[in-house]
Amino acid sequence: MNFLNNPQITWDDFAKVELRAGTILEAEVFKEARRPALKLLIDFGLDVGVKKSSAQITDLYDPEELIGKQVLAVVNFPPKQIGPIMSECLVTGFHNQEGAVVLTMPTQSVPNGARLI
């Protein structure tokens, strides 16, 4: 994929995307998912609250190790029904060389709800 051919966006376009840090409170295997995934419950602080997400991150992450970790997620997409759960945010990451998702995480602790600038 050639990203150089993507159309440019304005600052106003970027400002519409709410990328916020949140702490994973709960993580469990999403048994009903068609593709291997985890169900996450993430605390984004007082302004955003606690949101649910489904994330296909089972190649590199076990549920137990994610508890207490901070991640970066888009919190202003409309909710999406994924099997029996309503996913309320999109956890972000990068594909590594093998195609597994590496989560986007702050390298130091930030307040829950902190917005990417």
Buried (B, 14 or more C-beta within 10 A) or exposed (E): EEEEEEEEEEEEEEEEEBBBBBBBEBBEEBEEBEEEBBBBBBBBBEEBBBBBBBBBBBEEBEBEEBEEBBBBBBBEEEEEEBBEBEBBBBBBBEEEEEEBBEBBBEEEEBEBBBBBE
